[in-house]
Amino acid sequence: TIDGFGAPGPKERVKDGVYKDFYTEGPWFYKRNGKYYLLYAAGGVPEHIAYSMSDTPVGPWKYMGEIMPLSDTGSFTNHAGVVDYKGKSYFFYHTGKLPHGGGFGRSVAVEEFSYNPDGTFPTIMPTDSGVPAIATFNPYKRNEAETMAWSEGIKVEPNSKTGVYVSDVHDGDYIRLSNVDFGSGGPRTFCASVASALRGGTLEVRLDKKDGELVASLDVPGTGGWEEWRVLETPALMEIPGVHDIYLVFKGRKGPKLFNIDYWQFK
């Protein structure tokens, strides 16, 4: 309906009719503070994100307007999701801005936002900056290798026994982790669960940038298979007090895949 979604359904629309908006696809439905929200891709192609609200889960709905207008996201389509986490609200959406991205090669981006006092959405524009951290990262527990703030080159794969792990590691690829809190001393050692069907390579841990100070260097041999895991340990090369970014940088022969990583841990 026009009141509910800015335009009637496709069969009822009049050619050359002028409407406030219209529902296209990709609904995201949830309840907050007694109100029901329905976010959706709107306006046809290219898509923007609009929303409607209701007092009941089955309507009637009231069209509320755009949340994310047409923007330079590098994608002709856009679908949204909203999550409240630790007192913060986050708006997830599509972007085609990663290398080789586009309308058929979309990735997920996120913006932090605050609801208006009456519970409605503000206008949210896409940025390239990401969202501020709300906590620090503990390096002294087992950390799954697929945990990352950024990466280049790598992929992840699932396995019914191992779970998800990092694969397709080549020379020069890396993983970055942000706000890693090493406390007031240490670490003494670094270990990782790794596997390689070839010659392996080296996993370097560097501080604050890809070519930063070398924290640890773990030599990874062939283990007999891409899922033949071995836990290897190496001494830490320096103390790291305080909070830093760390980079897991992969080195080895240029060309072939080097090794897989399941998890890592400082001790």
Backbone torsions as a table, in degrees:
resi	resn	phi	psi	omega
1	THR	NA	160.8	177.6
2	ILE	-65.6	-43.0	179.1
3	ASP	-65.4	-37.5	-174.5
4	GLY	-80.7	-39.1	-172.4
5	PHE	-136.5	9.3	176.4
6	GLY	90.1	-10.1	179.4
7	ALA	-163.7	156.9	173.9
8	PRO	-71.6	173.0	177.1
9	GLY	-61.3	163.8	-175.3
10	PRO	-53.5	-39.0	-176.9
11	LYS	-71.4	-22.5	-177.9
12	GLU	-96.3	-5.8	-178.1
13	ARG	-73.5	144.2	-179.3
14	VAL	-97.1	132.9	178.0
15	LYS	-56.1	134.2	-177.6
16	ASP	66.9	11.9	176.2
17	GLY	-70.4	147.5	179.7
18	VAL	-105.1	119.7	-177.4
19	TYR	-124.5	157.2	178.4
20	LYS	-63.9	-38.5	-175.8
21	ASP	-176.0	176.6	168.1
22	PHE	-157.7	146.0	-180.0
23	TYR	-66.0	137.2	177.2
24	THR	-115.0	-60.9	-174.1
25	GLU	-172.2	-175.7	169.1
26	GLY	64.0	55.6	-176.5
27	PRO	-72.6	148.3	170.5
28	TRP	-130.5	116.8	-169.0
29	PHE	-119.9	131.8	177.4
30	TYR	-160.9	168.3	179.4
31	LYS	-115.0	138.3	177.7
32	ARG	-148.2	125.5	176.7
33	ASN	50.7	43.2	175.5
34	GLY	80.6	-1.4	178.7
35	LYS	-111.4	147.8	177.7
36	TYR	-104.4	135.5	-177.2
37	TYR	-117.0	139.3	173.5
38	LEU	-130.5	107.7	176.0
39	LEU	-96.3	148.9	-176.8
40	TYR	-163.0	156.7	170.8
41	ALA	-70.8	136.2	-172.3
42	ALA	-136.9	162.5	170.8
43	GLY	84.7	3.6	-177.6
44	GLY	83.4	-148.9	-179.2
45	VAL	-115.8	124.4	2.6
46	PRO	-74.2	156.3	-173.8
47	GLU	-99.4	145.5	165.2
48	HIS	-116.0	176.8	179.1
49	ILE	-108.0	125.6	176.5
50	ALA	-124.8	176.2	178.7
51	TYR	-153.4	159.7	174.5
52	SER	-131.1	158.9	-179.7
53	MET	-130.2	156.8	-179.5
54	SER	-152.1	160.1	174.2
55	ASP	-88.7	-10.9	179.3
56	THR	-134.5	160.1	-178.3
57	PRO	-70.5	-14.5	-179.1
58	VAL	-111.8	13.9	178.3
59	GLY	88.7	-173.6	8.5
60	PRO	-70.9	147.8	-177.5
61	TRP	-95.1	150.4	175.5
62	LYS	-120.7	121.5	178.7
63	TYR	-65.5	130.1	-174.3
64	MET	-110.8	-14.3	178.4
65	GLY	116.0	-170.1	-178.7
66	GLU	-84.2	146.1	169.3
67	ILE	-102.1	-56.5	176.6
68	MET	-116.3	106.5	178.3
69	PRO	-65.7	171.5	173.3
70	LEU	-53.8	129.1	-172.1
71	SER	-143.0	170.1	179.0
72	ASP	-82.1	75.2	179.2
73	THR	-99.6	-7.4	-177.9
74	GLY	76.3	11.3	-178.9
75	SER	-138.3	136.5	179.6
76	PHE	-79.1	-13.1	179.0
77	THR	-121.1	153.4	-177.3
78	ASN	-150.6	124.0	174.8
79	HIS	-120.9	150.9	-170.9
80	ALA	-125.3	163.6	171.0
81	GLY	-153.0	155.1	-178.2
82	VAL	-131.3	136.2	178.2
83	VAL	-135.4	134.9	169.0
84	ASP	-100.1	128.2	-174.4
85	TYR	-145.9	120.3	177.4
86	LYS	51.1	46.5	175.5
87	GLY	79.5	4.6	179.3
88	LYS	-116.1	153.1	176.8
89	SER	-114.5	135.3	-174.9
90	TYR	-128.8	136.1	179.8
91	PHE	-111.0	118.2	-179.9
92	PHE	-101.9	144.4	-176.7
93	TYR	-156.3	174.4	-178.5
94	HIS	-90.4	146.3	170.9
95	THR	-141.9	149.9	174.6
96	GLY	-112.3	21.7	-170.4
97	LYS	-84.2	-12.5	177.4
98	LEU	-69.4	159.4	178.9
99	PRO	-51.6	133.5	-179.6
100	HIS	67.9	14.3	-180.0
101	GLY	-83.2	172.4	179.2
102	GLY	168.6	-165.4	-178.6
103	GLY	-62.1	-30.4	177.7
104	PHE	-104.7	7.6	176.6
105	GLY	-135.5	65.0	-171.5
106	ARG	-89.8	150.4	171.8
107	SER	-124.2	171.4	-177.2
108	VAL	-99.1	132.6	172.9
109	ALA	-121.3	164.5	-176.3
110	VAL	-144.1	142.8	174.2
111	GLU	-128.3	139.3	171.2
112	GLU	-81.7	144.0	178.9
113	PHE	-148.9	168.6	173.0
114	SER	-124.8	134.3	175.5
115	TYR	-62.7	150.4	170.5
116	ASN	-65.4	158.8	-178.0
117	PRO	-54.8	-29.2	-180.0
118	ASP	-89.0	7.7	177.3
119	GLY	89.5	-2.0	177.8
120	THR	-81.9	166.5	-179.4
121	PHE	-85.3	144.1	165.3
122	PRO	-78.9	171.0	169.1
123	THR	-73.9	130.0	-178.6
124	ILE	-116.8	122.0	179.2
125	MET	-105.5	145.6	179.1
126	PRO	-71.0	145.1	174.5
127	THR	-131.1	171.4	175.9
128	ASP	-104.5	5.7	-170.4
129	SER	-91.0	-19.1	-175.0
130	GLY	79.1	-170.6	-176.1
131	VAL	-111.6	151.9	178.8
132	PRO	-64.6	146.6	176.9
133	ALA	-69.2	145.8	177.5
134	ILE	-113.6	1.1	179.7
135	ALA	-161.5	167.0	173.6
136	THR	-96.1	168.2	-174.4
137	PHE	-109.9	133.1	-176.3
138	ASN	-93.0	112.3	-179.8
139	PRO	-83.4	-7.1	-173.8
140	TYR	-94.5	15.3	172.1
141	LYS	-121.6	168.0	175.9
142	ARG	-64.4	122.5	-179.9
143	ASN	-117.5	124.3	178.7
144	GLU	-64.5	136.2	-173.5
145	ALA	-63.2	-25.3	179.9
146	GLU	-76.8	-2.2	173.0
147	THR	-75.5	123.8	-174.9
148	MET	-160.7	152.2	170.0
149	ALA	-92.9	-28.3	179.1
150	TRP	-161.5	155.4	175.1
151	SER	-152.7	160.9	172.3
152	GLU	-139.1	127.1	171.2
153	GLY	94.9	-31.8	-171.3
154	ILE	-83.2	165.4	171.2
155	LYS	-130.9	172.2	174.2
156	VAL	-124.5	151.2	179.0
157	GLU	-135.4	151.5	175.1
158	PRO	-99.5	155.0	175.0
159	ASN	-147.1	135.5	-174.4
160	SER	-63.6	-26.4	-179.1
161	LYS	-92.4	-45.0	-174.4
162	THR	-86.5	-32.7	-170.3
163	GLY	96.6	-151.6	-180.0
164	VAL	-88.4	138.9	177.5
165	TYR	-144.1	164.3	-179.8
166	VAL	-84.8	132.3	-179.4
167	SER	-135.5	-175.4	177.8
168	ASP	57.1	39.0	-180.0
169	VAL	-82.1	125.8	177.7
170	HIS	-126.4	166.3	179.6
171	ASP	-55.9	128.0	177.8
172	GLY	92.9	-13.2	175.8
173	ASP	-67.9	159.7	178.3
174	TYR	-157.7	162.9	172.7
175	ILE	-125.4	134.1	175.8
176	ARG	-110.6	137.8	173.1
177	LEU	-121.6	138.1	-174.6
178	SER	-105.7	153.3	172.7
179	ASN	55.5	45.2	179.5
180	VAL	-82.8	120.9	-173.2
181	ASP	-101.7	109.5	-179.1
182	PHE	-91.9	-0.5	178.7
183	GLY	75.8	-148.2	-173.8
184	SER	-98.3	-8.2	-179.1
185	GLY	-150.0	-165.8	174.8
186	GLY	59.7	-174.4	1.4
187	PRO	-85.8	171.5	176.7
188	ARG	-98.2	-40.3	-177.3
189	THR	-139.6	164.9	173.8
190	PHE	-131.8	135.3	177.8
191	CYS	-133.7	158.6	178.7
192	ALA	-152.7	148.4	173.2
193	SER	-94.3	117.6	-171.1
194	VAL	-134.7	161.8	178.0
195	ALA	-151.7	143.4	177.9
196	SER	-152.4	134.5	174.8
197	ALA	-91.9	-5.1	179.5
198	LEU	-115.8	-139.6	-175.4
199	ARG	-86.8	-6.6	-177.6
200	GLY	78.6	-146.9	-177.5
201	GLY	175.2	-149.0	-178.1
202	THR	-130.2	135.9	173.3
203	LEU	-105.4	110.3	177.8
204	GLU	-99.0	137.3	172.8
205	VAL	-107.0	120.8	-176.3
206	ARG	-123.4	154.9	-170.7
207	LEU	-99.4	122.6	167.4
208	ASP	71.8	-18.8	175.2
209	LYS	-158.5	165.4	-172.5
210	LYS	-60.3	-33.5	178.3
211	ASP	-110.8	28.3	179.7
212	GLY	-74.0	-173.1	-178.2
213	GLU	-57.1	139.8	-177.8
214	LEU	-80.8	116.0	-178.4
215	VAL	-88.6	-40.4	-180.0
216	ALA	-158.1	153.0	178.8
217	SER	-136.8	112.6	-175.4
218	LEU	-107.7	116.5	176.3
219	ASP	-80.8	125.7	-177.8
220	VAL	-110.0	114.2	177.8
221	PRO	-86.8	175.2	167.1
222	GLY	-64.5	136.7	-178.5
223	THR	-111.6	-0.7	178.4
224	GLY	101.1	0.9	178.9
225	GLY	170.2	159.0	-178.0
226	TRP	-72.0	-13.1	175.3
227	GLU	-128.2	24.2	171.8
228	GLU	-94.5	91.5	-168.4
229	TRP	-83.7	141.4	171.9
230	ARG	-132.8	138.1	175.5
231	VAL	-93.7	116.8	-178.0
232	LEU	-114.1	149.0	-176.8
233	GLU	-133.2	147.5	179.0
234	THR	-144.2	150.5	178.9
235	PRO	-66.5	145.5	169.9
236	ALA	-72.8	144.7	-173.6
237	LEU	-96.7	-5.8	-178.7
238	MET	-162.5	159.4	170.9
239	GLU	-81.5	149.3	-176.7
240	ILE	-134.4	76.6	178.3
241	PRO	-71.8	144.4	172.8
242	GLY	89.1	-162.9	-173.4
243	VAL	-106.4	131.0	-178.3
244	HIS	-144.1	164.4	161.4
245	ASP	-85.8	145.7	172.3
246	ILE	-125.5	150.5	179.8
247	TYR	-119.7	126.9	169.0
248	LEU	-93.8	107.9	-173.4
249	VAL	-109.5	132.5	-173.4
250	PHE	-106.5	130.3	-177.1
251	LYS	-128.8	149.2	178.2
252	GLY	166.6	-163.3	179.2
253	ARG	-60.9	139.1	178.3
254	LYS	-75.4	131.2	177.5
255	GLY	114.9	-69.6	-173.8
256	PRO	-77.7	159.5	171.1
257	LYS	-63.3	140.3	-174.0
258	LEU	-95.1	-61.3	-176.7
259	PHE	-164.0	169.5	172.8
260	ASN	-107.9	156.2	179.1
261	ILE	-132.1	128.4	178.3
262	ASP	-95.8	-49.5	178.6
263	TYR	-155.5	168.5	177.9
264	TRP	-145.0	164.5	-178.6
265	GLN	-164.3	137.1	165.5
266	PHE	-89.1	149.8	176.5
267	LYS	-130.4	NA	NA
